[in-house]
Amino acid sequence: MAAVVTIQLKDVVRRQVKGRYYDLVTRQIGKSIFRHLEEKIAKAGSGTVIILDFADIGAIDYSCADEIFARLVRRLQLDEYGEKYLALKGLSPHHKENIDIVMEKNDLAVLVYEKRTWEVLGSLDNYLFQTLEAIMDAGQMSSPVLSQQLDLALNTASMRLRNLSKLRLVKKRPATNDGGKRCFIYETLTGRRN
Amino acid sequence: MTESVRLTVPPVFTHNSFEYFLGQLPEGLSAGGCCVFDFRVVTGMTAFGVLSLLILCETLSSLGIKVSVDSRDNQPVKDMLAQWGFSQFFPQEEGAVSGQGHSSRIVLPITPIQGEQDVYEVISALRDSIPMSPRQATDLVVVVSEIAQNIMEHSSAKGYIAVGRHRRRARQDMVDICVADGGVGMGQSLKEKLAYVDRRYLDSFAIYKALYEGLSRHDEPGRGNGIVKTRELVRKHGGRLSLRSGRAKIWGTVSFWQIERVLKKQLCFLPGTQVHIEFPLSRELPQYAEELNLDTSPA
């Protein structure tokens, strides 16, 4: 099973700036945090899910969010770091609002995990959201199952799953079906139902 | 013969009276001239007043014009200038300032902004000195950081921040934030993107485009977002924002169809960009109330 690496953002902020508060502010601080995170992601093994924990983080401004999250997600989607995934957790409503605005502006999406729920920040087409919901409910899914569940043509279901995987919102792993043919299984980033 | 000009500073020196004050400056003032700012009738000044004055003093000095402040017989104004830290950045000769003490209206005296660590320290100082709810604190931090970092990103000059406090209506406390620099200004920063605009209206058009449409000189999609969202945040809290750059100024957080009413063009030239924000502190209980789980709901 692929590793899940949790990074405490406050530890990263502490390395970059001196102060009593853990605020993610200014584009310059964002750039140095981005470089630090990029290094960690590059070192992680293939298939690793990086979870950024926002515990104790104060304010986050738009410039800093743009510099960290929009750049990381864009580069992940462009396959610059190999098969790695990013998710966020422990966000306050303020964090969610500001990151959502930035991701929306950049036409990107990122997953947020809470204790028992999940959420997508940024822009995600309705049909992809519906597919993501189905995967989150089941924990994992293949094209024939999705096709049956949502009453879709097989190639449509397959295309939806592939698109979600390209956006790094679900993981894709090769498998063999009952007939012995090669197929792909798409599963949640944590490998569990949500 | 050395040309000498005496400018009277208005009794209450704010963003509005600053325009009157700047209008007194003669057009043909040249190097070797002398400019005296008469502070004898001043009774109060806001963060915007004191920072814009500092930018003006620095600009005139860089042009070779001698500037001095005359505050004779007005001890309160001497104290006020000293408390704002004006005399630290611009020492005067006439009526030397010797003020002591601290005014409750000054939250943060003039502080230079040269790097991201400066912005971080300013934000920490504001968090420590203004009692706010967590929601207000995070929004205020975003507003200050988005405006202050523009100095490093766009102005190519040293900038300053000063924060004051006043009471607008009964029991309505306001935080006065002013961020100013004497750099290139918005018109010059965006002139390549606005090459089609008449030079006379470049500053006003640049203000409109940046504040309402998020125009930035950078092409990346995430750029230019900060100032637009800052305006929306200030508006959401019921505050006001004024932005002056070059020869233009906007005052208010109105919708775009009302912009003609609040956008002033063809004003006296002042280099750089000066932003003034009035951010209301609501009557919510401060941070510790939420931490102690006090019941804050109305009875």
Boltz contact constraints between the chains, C-beta under 6 A:
constraints:
  - contact:
      token1: [A, 17]
      token2: [B, 120]
      max_distance: 6.0
  - contact:
      token1: [A, 19]
      token2: [B, 120]
      max_distance: 6.0
  - contact:
      token1: [A, 19]
      token2: [B, 124]
      max_distance: 6.0
  - contact:
      token1: [A, 20]
      token2: [B, 124]
      max_distance: 6.0
  - contact:
      token1: [A, 21]
      token2: [B, 124]
      max_distance: 6.0
  - contact:
      token1: [A, 23]
      token2: [B, 141]
      max_distance: 6.0
  - contact:
      token1: [A, 25]
      token2: [B, 145]
      max_distance: 6.0
  - contact:
      token1: [A, 26]
      token2: [B, 116]
      max_distance: 6.0
  - contact:
      token1: [A, 26]
      token2: [B, 119]
      max_distance: 6.0
  - contact:
      token1: [A, 26]
      token2: [B, 145]
      max_distance: 6.0
  - contact:
      token1: [A, 26]
      token2: [B, 149]
      max_distance: 6.0
  - contact:
      token1: [A, 28]
      token2: [B, 116]
      max_distance: 6.0
  - contact:
      token1: [A, 29]
      token2: [B, 116]
      max_distance: 6.0
  - contact:
      token1: [A, 59]
      token2: [B, 138]
      max_distance: 6.0
  - contact:
      token1: [A, 59]
      token2: [B, 141]
      max_distance: 6.0
  - contact:
      token1: [A, 59]
      token2: [B, 142]
      max_distance: 6.0
  - contact:
      token1: [A, 61]
      token2: [B, 142]
      max_distance: 6.0
  - contact:
      token1: [A, 61]
      token2: [B, 145]
      max_distance: 6.0
  - contact:
      token1: [A, 61]
      token2: [B, 146]
      max_distance: 6.0
  - contact:
      token1: [A, 62]
      token2: [B, 225]
      max_distance: 6.0
  - contact:
      token1: [A, 62]
      token2: [B, 226]
      max_distance: 6.0
  - contact:
      token1: [A, 62]
      token2: [B, 229]
      max_distance: 6.0
  - contact:
      token1: [A, 63]
      token2: [B, 226]
      max_distance: 6.0
  - contact:
      token1: [A, 66]
      token2: [B, 222]
      max_distance: 6.0
  - contact:
      token1: [A, 70]
      token2: [B, 222]
      max_distance: 6.0
  - contact:
      token1: [A, 94]
      token2: [B, 138]
      max_distance: 6.0
  - contact:
      token1: [A, 105]
      token2: [B, 222]
      max_distance: 6.0
  - contact:
      token1: [A, 105]
      token2: [B, 225]
      max_distance: 6.0
  - contact:
      token1: [A, 106]
      token2: [B, 221]
      max_distance: 6.0
  - contact:
      token1: [A, 106]
      token2: [B, 222]
      max_distance: 6.0
